[in-house]
Amino acid sequence: MILPFGLNIDPQGDIVELKNIISILYYAQQNLLPRVSAKLDVVTLSDITEVKSQDTVVRTIYAGNALATVKCNEKVKVFTVRGTSFEPAAVEGGSAATEQGTVLLHYTVDTLDFFVPLGRGLKSGVNLKLLYDLADKMGAAVGASRAAVDAGYVPNDMQVGQTGKIVAPELYIAVGISGAIQHLAGMKNSKIIVAVNKDPEAPIFQVADYGLAEDLFKVRLSMNPYMEVDI
C-alpha cells in the first residue's frame, strides 16, 4: 500500500499520523527532505544542534557562524540534526534486536575520535594509500574536502563540509587542505585540529591548534619510522 506523506503503519497494522520526520544532516537528506516538506506543505528545519522543547530548537545559520533559536508550529516537523552536537546513545541496556554484520575495510567518517581528511594537495587518487595507511595505524577515519571530491579522488560520501558531513572528532589532521569556508563549516568544532599544508598562508592554519607548513609528501616520509607505515 502506498500511503500519503505524513502517514505510516504501526506494528499493529493501524494507520497513524507522523509528528516528526528526522534525519542526520547529510547531502542526500538535504536533497530529499525539502521535497517531503513540499508534499506536506510544511517547512524544513536543517542542521539542528539542540532541542529545547517539543516545538523549539536551535539551528546553525551563516555556515555555522551563528545560532538561531526557532519555534516550529507545523503539524509535522521535518528537520535534520547535526549528529556531532548530541551525546551518543547508550550502546547497552536497550531492548532492540541485534544481529551480526560484516566489518568495513575502513572506518566511516562520523564514527571515530580520530579523523584524517585529504585535500586537493594529495595531487592524485593513487596517493590515497598514504592516508589510509596512516589512518589504519591511528584507528582513524578518512574523509575529504570538496575539492578532493570534485577532482575525483574519493566518492561524495566522504566529503566533509557545509554540503557534506559535519564532524567533531577529538583529533582532526587536515592533510593538503587549504581550508575554504565551506570546509571549515563542517569541522571547526573538532577538539584538536592539526594542519599540514605547504602554503603557510592557507586559511586552515587560522583554525588549527597545530600547523606544519611543509609538503605533505615530505612529512609522510619523516613519519614512517614513528608510525611504522610502510609506503
NORURDA-V408947 format. One record per residue. N is the residue number from 0. RES is the residue in one small letter. PSI is psi in degrees with one decimal (999 if undefined). NEAR is the number of other C-alpha atoms within 10 Angstrom. Layout:
n/res/psi/near
N/RES/PSI/NEAR
N/RES/PSI/NEAR
This chain:
n/res/psi/near
0/m/134.3/4
1/i/115.4/6
2/l/154.3/9
3/p/154.4/9
4/f/141.5/12
5/g/-3.3/18
6/l/152.5/13
7/n/168.9/15
8/i/123.6/13
9/d/172.6/10
10/p/-23.8/7
11/q/-2.2/6
12/g/5.1/8
13/d/147.0/9
14/i/126.9/12
15/v/158.3/11
16/e/131.0/14
17/l/143.7/14
18/k/-29.3/13
19/n/138.3/13
20/i/111.5/15
21/i/144.2/15
22/s/154.1/17
23/i/144.8/19
24/l/117.0/21
25/y/152.0/22
26/y/-34.2/15
27/a/-42.3/12
28/q/-31.8/16
29/q/-27.4/19
30/n/-36.6/10
31/l/-48.6/10
32/l/-36.6/21
33/p/-30.7/19
34/r/-40.3/13
35/v/-43.7/17
36/s/-39.6/20
37/a/-39.7/11
38/k/-35.7/12
39/l/-9.8/17
40/d/45.9/13
41/v/170.8/17
42/v/160.9/18
43/t/130.6/21
44/l/122.4/21
45/s/154.7/23
46/d/53.0/24
47/i/129.9/23
48/t/-12.2/19
49/e/141.6/16
50/v/115.1/15
51/k/-34.6/12
52/s/-173.2/8
53/q/-23.3/10
54/d/7.2/12
55/t/128.1/14
56/v/166.3/18
57/v/132.3/19
58/r/158.8/22
59/t/148.8/18
60/i/166.2/12
61/y/53.4/8
62/a/34.9/16
63/g/4.8/17
64/n/-8.2/8
65/a/160.2/9
66/l/143.3/14
67/a/133.8/12
68/t/123.5/14
69/v/134.5/15
70/k/127.5/13
71/c/119.8/17
72/n/16.4/12
73/e/152.1/15
74/k/-33.1/14
75/v/125.6/19
76/k/121.5/21
77/v/118.6/22
78/f/157.8/24
79/t/148.0/21
80/v/148.7/21
81/r/104.0/21
82/g/-32.5/20
83/t/-8.3/18
84/s/-5.8/15
85/f/145.2/12
86/e/141.6/7
87/p/145.3/8
88/a/153.1/7
89/a/137.4/7
90/v/-5.8/6
91/e/157.3/7
92/g/-12.8/6
93/g/172.9/8
94/s/5.9/6
95/a/146.0/6
96/a/144.1/5
97/t/157.4/6
98/e/154.2/4
99/q/138.1/5
100/g/-179.6/6
101/t/156.2/5
102/v/130.6/7
103/l/152.5/7
104/l/-39.3/7
105/h/156.8/13
106/y/151.7/18
107/t/162.5/15
108/v/-29.3/24
109/d/29.4/20
110/t/-9.4/13
111/l/166.3/16
112/d/-12.1/17
113/f/136.2/21
114/f/131.5/28
115/v/95.6/21
116/p/153.8/23
117/l/153.4/28
118/g/-170.9/23
119/r/-17.6/21
120/g/-12.7/18
121/l/-17.9/20
122/k/-33.6/13
123/s/150.2/14
124/g/-20.8/14
125/v/-17.0/9
126/n/7.9/13
127/l/-28.1/15
128/k/-31.5/12
129/l/-48.8/18
130/l/-41.4/20
131/y/-39.7/19
132/d/-43.7/17
133/l/-45.2/22
134/a/-39.6/21
135/d/-38.3/15
136/k/-33.5/12
137/m/-13.0/13
138/g/39.5/16
139/a/160.8/27
140/a/156.1/25
141/v/132.9/24
142/g/-163.7/28
143/a/158.2/29
144/s/168.4/30
145/r/-35.4/25
146/a/-39.6/18
147/a/-36.6/26
148/v/-47.2/21
149/d/-30.1/13
150/a/-8.1/15
151/g/12.5/13
152/y/-39.8/20
153/v/163.8/19
154/p/165.8/13
155/n/-32.4/19
156/d/-1.8/16
157/m/-1.4/22
158/q/135.8/28
159/v/132.9/27
160/g/-172.3/23
161/q/-35.1/21
162/t/12.7/19
163/g/-136.7/23
164/k/150.8/26
165/i/123.9/28
166/v/154.7/26
167/a/64.1/22
168/p/171.9/23
169/e/-36.6/14
170/l/127.2/17
171/y/112.3/26
172/i/102.4/23
173/a/114.7/26
174/v/112.3/26
175/g/28.6/27
176/i/128.2/28
177/s/-35.6/25
178/g/45.8/21
179/a/154.3/15
180/i/-39.2/15
181/q/-37.7/17
182/h/-41.5/25
183/l/-31.8/21
184/a/-21.4/22
185/g/-3.1/23
186/m/-0.5/21
187/k/-13.6/21
188/n/7.1/19
189/s/145.6/22
190/k/-48.9/13
191/i/127.1/17
192/i/124.1/23
193/v/129.7/19
194/a/135.6/25
195/v/113.0/25
196/n/136.2/24
197/k/-13.7/18
198/d/109.0/16
199/p/-14.1/14
200/e/5.7/11
201/a/136.9/17
202/p/-23.2/15
203/i/-29.5/26
204/f/-19.3/23
205/q/-23.6/12
206/v/-5.5/18
207/a/142.5/20
208/d/-33.0/13
209/y/136.6/13
210/g/147.4/18
211/l/110.6/17
212/a/86.6/15
213/e/156.4/15
214/d/128.5/16
215/l/-27.6/18
216/f/-30.9/15
217/k/-37.1/9
218/v/-42.0/15
219/r/-34.5/16
220/l/-38.9/14
221/s/-22.0/11
222/m/-21.4/12
223/n/-46.6/13
224/p/-28.7/10
225/y/-36.2/8
226/m/-8.9/13
227/e/40.3/11
228/v/123.1/17
229/d/104.1/11
230/i/999/11
